[in-house]
Amino acid sequence: MKKSVLSTLTLVGICAVMAILLALTNFITAPIIKQNQEAAANKALLEVMPNGEKFEKVEFDAETLPKTVTEVYKEKNGGYVITLTTTGYNSGLVIMCGINADGTVSGAVCLASQETLGKEKTYGDEFVGKKSAEVDATDTISGATKTTTAYRNAIKDAINASIILGGGTVDIRSEEEILLDNLLAALPAGEGKFTNLFIAEVISGIDAVYTADNGTGSVYVIGDEFYGVPTGGTSDNENVAAAHAVLSASTVEDIDLSAFEGLPKRLVSAKVTATGNYILEVEGAGFGIMNDEEYIHSSGEYIIVRVSITPDGKIIDTLTVYQAESEGIGDACAKESFYGQFDGKTEETYKDIDAISGATYTTNGYLKAIENAFAALKVLKGGNE
Amino acid sequence: MMKNNNLSVLLKGLIKENPVFVLILGTCPTLATTTNVTGAFGMGIAALVVLVCSNILISLLRKIIPDSVRIPCYIVVIAGFVTIVQMVVHAFFPSLYDMLGVYLPLITVNCIILGRAEMFASKNTVGKSALDGIGMGLGFTLALLAMSTIREVFGAASFAGVAIPFLEPYKIEFLTKAPGGMLVFGCMIALVYIITKGKAPKKTSFSCAACPNAANCLTGCSDAPDAETEKGDA
C-alpha cells in the first residue's frame, strides 16, 4: 500500500516537473510562434498593401457588398484587403486588392486565373495609387478585352466595398437594375418589365421612351427624370404630353419592296409612318459573316438593325433587332450604349461613333447596315415622288 | 581506463550498436524523413536533443523512480522533452517544423529513446547516460544522413535541396518512395553487418531481465538462438 502511494506520488511529481518545464518553454516560444504564423498569413496581404500593419479578417453581409467580393481583411489604419472572384475570359479569375483608407488602390495581385494570355498576373500593378474614377483610364491588356474589363470592374468593386465597409454608401446596383428601379418608381403598374420603345416620330426633348410589357402605360425619360404616363392618361410635363400625343397618334404602313428597283440587297423590310418617316430593317455582316457573301464564319448570321429615318435623312432611332456576335465582345452592338450613338446622325455623320472595342467586324458590319439604310431611303423616297 | 570506457560508450552508437542499422529501432521516422537530407538532419538533431535530455533526467531520477511505474515515468519525461523540442523548432525553425510534420511529435514513441532510457540510462551514471545519448543520437543522425543522401542524390538528383544537374537524367524516382526507402534500408543493414563482421550485440545484451514479460517468456531470453537483435518500432 505504502509502495503504491509512493509510486503514484513519484509519477505525479515527475509530471509536475515536466509540466513546469513545458510551461516555461511555452512562455518563451508561444509569442514567437504566433508572430511567425501571423507573418505567414499576412505575407500575401502585405503584397497588396506593403505599408499595412495589422490585418484582421472581417465578416460581412454578402448582400451589402458587390457580388464579386469573397473575403475581406481590415487593416489597422483603416485600409482593406479584399479578395474578389470574377469572370474574365474564363471563370475563376481571383484578384486580391488592397485599398488604402483614402480610397486609393495600394496594390492588386491575381491569385488564380485561367485566362488565355496570362498577362493578368502582372496587370494589378497598373492600378497602384489609382482612385475609383481613374480605374478605367489605365492601360488595357492588349488582346484581352474581357480580362481587362473584368479586372477593372473587380478593382472598382473592391473600392466600393471598402467604402461600404467604412460606413459609406455606394450604389452597387448594375445599370439595368438602376434603370428598372427608376422605371418602376415612375410607373408602379409596370410590374417589373419594360421595353425600350422604338420611336419613329420626331419628338423633342425626350431621351428615351419605355413601355410596360403588361400594357399599363409608358415612361418618358428626360435626362435623369422619369415620367410615367398610364395608358389613356397624360402628363403634366409639356414635352412629355406633346411627345405622348405624337406617339399615340402614330400609325405605320408596310411598303411593298417588290415595287421598287435598285434597293440594297440587305434591306429586309420597310415601313412608312403617316408623318412620312421610314422604319427600315437592314442586315449587316458582322463577325458572323466576316466578309459578307464571300466567306461565312462561325454563326453565319447577320446582325439585323432597325432604324427610323426622317424623309430628309436624319436618324430618329436605332435598335439592334437580332445579333449572334461573339459573346462578351461583338454582342455589345445590342447595347443601347452602342446603337444609341446613331440617334440624330445623318448620312454624313453616322460613321462618327465610338467603335466596339475588340470587335472591328461587328462595328464595320453595323456601319454597313446603316449605309444600306440610307441607300434604301433614297430609292424609297424616289419611288414616292 | 575510465576515459577509454567513456569513449566506447560514446562511439558504440555510431556503428557497432547503431540504433537504426544494428538495433533496428526507429524504423518509421527513418523511412519517413529520409527523402531529403535537410529533413533527415533536422530529425536526427531533434531526436539527439530529446535523447540526451531524457537520458540525463532519467539517469538522475533512476533511484527515485519506482520500478513498477518506470515506463509511464519515462514516457512522461520523453514526451515532455519532445514537446519542448517541438515548440522550440516551431518557434525558431518554422520551415523545418513544416517539413517534419507529424514525425516531430512522434519522436515520443521512437523506440530509440525509450529503449536507451530502459537499457542504459536507468542503470548508469548521469555522465555516461549523457554520452550514451550523444552517441546514440549521433548514430541515429548519421544513419538518417546516409539514407537520405542516397535517396535524395540518386532519387531526386539533389543534395539538401541543391540540384545536381548532371544526375538529373539518371535519377531513380523509386528511391524517394516508401519501397525505395525499404530497399536502401535493407542494403544499409547488410553493409553495416559486413563492416561489423556480424559482431553486432546479441539479444541477451539488452536487459532482457527488465522485460515485464521476462518471467512468463516461454522461450527464455537468455538462450536466444541467433544474433537477432531486439526488434521494435513505433
Interface residues (C-beta under 8 A of the other chain):
Chain A: K3 S4 L6 S7 T8 T10 L11 I14 C15 M18 A19 L21 L22 T25 N26 I28 T29 A30 I32 I33 N36 A40
Chain B: L61 I64 I65 P66 S68 V69 P72 C73 V76 V77 A79 G80 T83 I84 M87 V88 H90 A91 F92 P94
